[in-house]
Amino acid sequence: MKIVNYKANQQLLITPAFTCHMSYGVPQVVVLNSERQTLVTTKRYSNTTNKHRNAAVRDLHPTNFTIIEATPETIQEVTGLETR
């Protein structure tokens, strides 16, 4: 597991199974490598967090992966990271 400071108030958690984009420590976008899917949270946070999430989808989502809207609970189940 590797944590990278991606941009201001944003981090990437990189594991062999997935890459998770976090804004202010809350998982927003999860790219699942083996399933070829990108999970994007449906919960609305602040305007800044929503901008971070939309930019992460543009920057991190591979073109041949499927985007799936997911609840914070689903993201927590998949990644094991606490969501608020």
VOZA-576208 format. One line per field, with one value per atom (N, C-alpha, C): residue number from 1; residue in one letter; atom name; x negated, y, z. Coordinates in Angstrom, 3 decimals, always signed. Each point is the difference from the previous one (the first is absolute). Layout:
N
num = c(NUM / ...)
residu = c(a / ...)
atome = c(CA / ...)
px = c(X / ...)
py = c(Y / ...)
pz = c(Z / ...)
END
This chain:
84
num = c(1 / 1 / 1 / 2 / 2 / 2 / 3 / 3 / 3 / 4 / 4 / 4 / 5 / 5 / 5 / 6 / 6 / 6 / 7 / 7 / 7 / 8 / 8 / 8 / 9 / 9 / 9 / 10 / 10 / 10 / 11 / 11 / 11 / 12 / 12 / 12 / 13 / 13 / 13 / 14 / 14 / 14 / 15 / 15 / 15 / 16 / 16 / 16 / 17 / 17 / 17 / 18 / 18 / 18 / 19 / 19 / 19 / 20 / 20 / 20 / 21 / 21 / 21 / 22 / 22 / 22 / 23 / 23 / 23 / 24 / 24 / 24 / 25 / 25 / 25 / 26 / 26 / 26 / 27 / 27 / 27 / 28 / 28 / 28 / 29 / 29 / 29 / 30 / 30 / 30 / 31 / 31 / 31 / 32 / 32 / 32 / 33 / 33 / 33 / 34 / 34 / 34 / 35 / 35 / 35 / 36 / 36 / 36 / 37 / 37 / 37 / 38 / 38 / 38 / 39 / 39 / 39 / 40 / 40 / 40 / 41 / 41 / 41 / 42 / 42 / 42 / 43 / 43 / 43 / 44 / 44 / 44 / 45 / 45 / 45 / 46 / 46 / 46 / 47 / 47 / 47 / 48 / 48 / 48 / 49 / 49 / 49 / 50 / 50 / 50 / 51 / 51 / 51 / 52 / 52 / 52 / 53 / 53 / 53 / 54 / 54 / 54 / 55 / 55 / 55 / 56 / 56 / 56 / 57 / 57 / 57 / 58 / 58 / 58 / 59 / 59 / 59 / 60 / 60 / 60 / 61 / 61 / 61 / 62 / 62 / 62 / 63 / 63 / 63 / 64 / 64 / 64 / 65 / 65 / 65 / 66 / 66 / 66 / 67 / 67 / 67 / 68 / 68 / 68 / 69 / 69 / 69 / 70 / 70 / 70 / 71 / 71 / 71 / 72 / 72 / 72 / 73 / 73 / 73 / 74 / 74 / 74 / 75 / 75 / 75 / 76 / 76 / 76 / 77 / 77 / 77 / 78 / 78 / 78 / 79 / 79 / 79 / 80 / 80 / 80 / 81 / 81 / 81 / 82 / 82 / 82 / 83 / 83 / 83 / 84 / 84 / 84)
residu = c(m / m / m / k / k / k / i / i / i / v / v / v / n / n / n / y / y / y / k / k / k / a / a / a / n / n / n / q / q / q / q / q / q / l / l / l / l / l / l / i / i / i / t / t / t / p / p / p / a / a / a / f / f / f / t / t / t / c / c / c / h / h / h / m / m / m / s / s / s / y / y / y / g / g / g / v / v / v / p / p / p / q / q / q / v / v / v / v / v / v / v / v / v / l / l / l / n / n / n / s / s / s / e / e / e / r / r / r / q / q / q / t / t / t / l / l / l / v / v / v / t / t / t / t / t / t / k / k / k / r / r / r / y / y / y / s / s / s / n / n / n / t / t / t / t / t / t / n / n / n / k / k / k / h / h / h / r / r / r / n / n / n / a / a / a / a / a / a / v / v / v / r / r / r / d / d / d / l / l / l / h / h / h / p / p / p / t / t / t / n / n / n / f / f / f / t / t / t / i / i / i / i / i / i / e / e / e / a / a / a / t / t / t / p / p / p / e / e / e / t / t / t / i / i / i / q / q / q / e / e / e / v / v / v / t / t / t / g / g / g / l / l / l / e / e / e / t / t / t / r / r / r)
atome = c(N / CA / C / N / CA / C / N / CA / C / N / CA / C / N / CA / C / N / CA / C / N / CA / C / N / CA / C / N / CA / C / N / CA / C / N / CA / C / N / CA / C / N / CA / C / N / CA / C / N / CA / C / N / CA / C / N / CA / C / N / CA / C / N / CA / C / N / CA / C / N / CA / C / N / CA / C / N / CA / C / N / CA / C / N / CA / C / N / CA / C / N / CA / C / N / CA / C / N / CA / C / N / CA / C / N / CA / C / N / CA / C / N / CA / C / N / CA / C / N / CA / C / N / CA / C / N / CA / C / N / CA / C / N / CA / C / N / CA / C / N / CA / C / N / CA / C / N / CA / C / N / CA / C / N / CA / C / N / CA / C / N / CA / C / N / CA / C / N / CA / C / N / CA / C / N / CA / C / N / CA / C / N / CA / C / N / CA / C / N / CA / C / N / CA / C / N / CA / C / N / CA / C / N / CA / C / N / CA / C / N / CA / C / N / CA / C / N / CA / C / N / CA / C / N / CA / C / N / CA / C / N / CA / C / N / CA / C / N / CA / C / N / CA / C / N / CA / C / N / CA / C / N / CA / C / N / CA / C / N / CA / C / N / CA / C / N / CA / C / N / CA / C / N / CA / C / N / CA / C / N / CA / C / N / CA / C / N / CA / C / N / CA / C)
px = c(-0.852 / +0.852 / -0.905 / +0.416 / -0.768 / +0.970 / -0.331 / +0.806 / -0.802 / +0.620 / -0.661 / +0.816 / -0.660 / +0.679 / +0.164 / +1.225 / +0.312 / +0.027 / +0.810 / +0.125 / +0.370 / +0.237 / +0.356 / +1.264 / -0.092 / +1.109 / +0.520 / -0.835 / +0.380 / -1.133 / +0.375 / -0.973 / +0.448 / -0.993 / +0.273 / -0.499 / +0.835 / -0.384 / -0.115 / -1.205 / -0.249 / -0.308 / +0.794 / -0.215 / +0.008 / -0.400 / +0.084 / +1.435 / +0.989 / +1.391 / +0.710 / -0.345 / +0.728 / -0.854 / +0.444 / -0.536 / +1.166 / -0.176 / +1.072 / -0.401 / +0.856 / -0.201 / +0.769 / -0.699 / +0.632 / -0.108 / +1.081 / +0.037 / +0.298 / -0.875 / +0.114 / +0.135 / -0.679 / -0.023 / +1.206 / +0.919 / +1.210 / -0.105 / +0.144 / -0.069 / +1.099 / -0.392 / +0.943 / +0.094 / -1.156 / -0.063 / -0.897 / +0.474 / -0.788 / -0.066 / -1.220 / -0.208 / -0.376 / +0.901 / -0.235 / -0.677 / -1.253 / -0.785 / +0.497 / +0.258 / +0.376 / +1.419 / +0.907 / +1.390 / +0.211 / -1.020 / +0.083 / +1.184 / +0.122 / +1.090 / -0.550 / +0.721 / -0.313 / +1.230 / -0.145 / +1.090 / -0.106 / +1.105 / +0.044 / +1.108 / -0.324 / +0.987 / +1.160 / +1.175 / +1.193 / +0.313 / -0.673 / +0.289 / -0.565 / +0.789 / -0.422 / -0.695 / -1.205 / -0.764 / -0.059 / -1.082 / -0.128 / -0.263 / +0.116 / -0.290 / -1.430 / -0.937 / -1.402 / -0.208 / +0.570 / -0.136 / +0.630 / +1.135 / +0.633 / -0.874 / -0.668 / -0.930 / -1.178 / -0.516 / -1.091 / +0.433 / +1.207 / +0.513 / +0.135 / +0.589 / +0.190 / -1.341 / -0.964 / -1.331 / -0.686 / +0.180 / -0.612 / +0.587 / +1.290 / +0.613 / -0.598 / -0.164 / -0.598 / -1.442 / -0.770 / -1.432 / -0.341 / +0.744 / -0.387 / +0.791 / +1.186 / +0.867 / -0.513 / -0.422 / -0.410 / +1.188 / -0.240 / +1.088 / +0.763 / -0.629 / +0.683 / +0.609 / +0.065 / +0.622 / +1.422 / +0.843 / +1.386 / +0.115 / +0.707 / +0.249 / +1.278 / -0.093 / +1.143 / +0.185 / +1.212 / +0.294 / +0.147 / -0.632 / +0.000 / +0.270 / +0.646 / +0.223 / -1.297 / -0.135 / -1.193 / -0.163 / +1.110 / -0.061 / -0.614 / +0.343 / -0.566 / -1.498 / -0.413 / -1.423 / -0.735 / +0.614 / -0.615 / -0.141 / +1.015 / -0.043 / -1.144 / -0.144 / -0.995 / -1.422 / -0.189 / -1.352 / -0.409 / +0.964 / -0.304 / -0.331 / +0.143 / -0.274 / +1.264 / -0.144 / +1.156 / +0.526 / +1.306 / +0.652 / +0.874 / +0.244 / +0.839 / +1.279)
py = c(-1.166 / +1.166 / +1.238 / +0.986 / +1.234 / +1.179 / +1.009 / +1.221 / +1.132 / +0.692 / +1.081 / +1.270 / +1.089 / +1.298 / +0.432 / -0.022 / +0.218 / +1.489 / +0.750 / +1.450 / +0.528 / +1.295 / +0.572 / -0.667 / -0.519 / -0.661 / -1.233 / -0.634 / -1.204 / -1.012 / -1.262 / -1.070 / -1.148 / -0.789 / -1.241 / -1.142 / -1.010 / -1.217 / -1.061 / -0.511 / -0.930 / -1.377 / -0.995 / -1.395 / -0.817 / -1.273 / -0.822 / -0.176 / +0.038 / -0.233 / +1.248 / +1.160 / +1.224 / +1.229 / +1.110 / +1.331 / +0.829 / +0.627 / +0.764 / +1.466 / +0.875 / +1.440 / +0.466 / +0.723 / +0.524 / +1.518 / +0.641 / +1.445 / +0.270 / +0.749 / +0.266 / -1.301 / -1.052 / -1.276 / -0.885 / +0.407 / -0.776 / -0.602 / -1.337 / -0.630 / +0.519 / +0.412 / +0.544 / -0.853 / -0.430 / -0.761 / -1.204 / -1.187 / -1.222 / -0.669 / -0.187 / -0.698 / -1.436 / -0.942 / -1.415 / -0.616 / -0.391 / -0.462 / -1.318 / -1.006 / -1.317 / -0.027 / +0.803 / +0.026 / +0.975 / +0.822 / +0.994 / +0.941 / +0.471 / +0.888 / +1.177 / +1.104 / +1.164 / +0.320 / -0.058 / +0.340 / +1.472 / +0.715 / +1.424 / +0.197 / +0.670 / +0.188 / +0.876 / -0.306 / +0.771 / +1.051 / -0.073 / +0.947 / +1.368 / +1.026 / +1.371 / +0.524 / +0.474 / +0.622 / +1.495 / +0.650 / +1.432 / +0.231 / +1.245 / +0.333 / -0.368 / +0.249 / -0.302 / -1.502 / -0.791 / -1.452 / -0.522 / +0.555 / -0.420 / +0.347 / +1.150 / +0.355 / -0.966 / -0.366 / -0.974 / -1.332 / -0.446 / -1.284 / +0.024 / +1.054 / +0.086 / +0.049 / +0.718 / +0.055 / -1.357 / -0.723 / -1.328 / -0.972 / +0.077 / -0.863 / +0.308 / +1.269 / +0.375 / -0.481 / +0.119 / -0.292 / -1.471 / -0.712 / -1.351 / -1.113 / +0.294 / -1.035 / -0.443 / -1.272 / -0.495 / -0.028 / +0.262 / +0.124 / -1.303 / -1.139 / -1.270 / -0.598 / +0.759 / -0.460 / +0.541 / -0.661 / +0.409 / +0.847 / +1.125 / +0.836 / -0.487 / -0.242 / -0.452 / +0.960 / +0.525 / +0.847 / -0.913 / +0.381 / -0.840 / +0.841 / -0.605 / +0.672 / -0.032 / +0.889 / -0.053 / -1.351 / -0.647 / -1.311 / -1.047 / +0.052 / -0.936 / +0.223 / +1.249 / +0.309 / -0.473 / +0.168 / -0.459 / -1.519 / -0.709 / -1.462 / -0.468 / +0.632 / -0.412 / +0.318 / +1.200 / +0.441 / -0.236 / -0.080 / -0.111 / +1.351 / +1.082 / +1.346 / +0.598 / +0.721 / +0.617 / +1.170 / +0.005 / +1.122 / +0.717 / +1.280 / +0.790 / +0.386)
pz = c(+0.000 / +0.000 / +0.000 / -0.787 / -0.118 / +0.038 / +0.814 / +0.067 / -0.616 / -0.959 / -0.714 / +0.192 / +0.379 / +0.015 / -1.449 / -0.472 / -1.404 / -0.332 / +0.688 / -0.135 / +1.372 / +0.121 / +1.296 / +0.547 / +1.229 / +0.691 / -0.718 / -0.832 / -0.727 / +0.085 / +0.160 / +0.053 / -0.897 / -0.435 / -0.714 / +0.868 / +0.182 / +0.683 / -1.085 / -0.206 / -1.096 / +0.580 / -0.392 / +0.369 / -1.285 / +0.050 / -1.211 / -0.506 / +0.893 / -0.397 / -0.487 / +0.556 / -0.355 / +0.227 / -0.600 / +0.273 / +0.514 / +1.151 / +0.619 / +0.083 / -0.484 / +0.120 / +1.218 / +0.893 / +1.200 / +0.015 / +0.377 / +0.158 / +1.466 / +0.652 / +1.429 / +0.797 / -0.439 / +0.704 / -0.220 / -0.875 / -0.272 / -1.396 / -0.139 / -1.322 / -0.925 / -1.197 / -0.970 / -1.268 / -0.507 / -1.250 / +0.229 / -0.401 / +0.131 / -1.365 / -0.502 / -1.269 / +0.343 / -0.326 / +0.266 / -1.217 / +0.154 / -1.136 / -0.579 / +0.839 / -0.511 / -0.564 / +0.553 / -0.486 / -1.145 / -0.297 / -1.066 / +0.220 / +1.249 / +0.388 / +0.792 / -0.059 / +0.818 / +0.834 / +1.322 / +0.906 / +0.361 / -0.120 / +0.324 / +1.021 / +1.106 / +1.050 / -0.479 / +0.502 / -0.350 / +1.048 / +1.156 / +1.080 / -0.336 / +0.259 / -0.246 / +1.245 / -0.194 / +1.074 / -0.305 / +0.277 / -0.278 / -1.491 / -0.438 / -1.396 / -0.368 / +0.906 / -0.276 / -0.160 / +0.888 / -0.092 / -1.283 / -0.385 / -1.255 / -1.203 / +0.035 / -1.076 / -0.029 / +1.175 / +0.075 / -0.607 / +0.346 / -0.498 / -1.524 / -0.537 / -1.449 / -0.731 / +0.546 / -0.614 / +0.070 / +1.097 / +0.131 / -1.015 / -0.231 / -1.009 / -1.371 / -0.322 / -1.291 / -0.107 / +1.090 / -0.048 / +0.201 / +0.844 / +0.399 / -0.679 / -0.497 / -0.568 / -1.375 / -0.131 / -1.315 / -0.961 / -1.258 / -0.974 / -0.206 / +0.209 / -0.252 / +1.273 / +1.091 / +1.234 / +0.072 / +0.767 / +0.190 / +1.259 / -0.082 / +1.173 / +0.676 / +1.311 / +0.780 / +1.173 / +0.147 / +1.158 / +1.210 / +1.105 / +1.193 / +1.237 / +0.964 / +1.275 / +0.802 / +0.966 / +0.851 / +0.696 / +0.345 / +0.644 / -0.926 / -1.278 / -0.971 / -0.143 / -0.076 / -0.105 / +1.248 / +1.161 / +1.245 / -0.004 / -0.500 / -0.090 / -0.896 / -1.154 / -0.985 / +0.459 / +0.560 / +0.322 / +1.448 / +0.897 / +1.419 / +0.620 / -0.766 / +0.498 / +0.581 / +1.103 / +0.655 / -0.824 / -0.216 / -0.681 / +1.006 / -0.237 / +0.916 / -0.670)
END
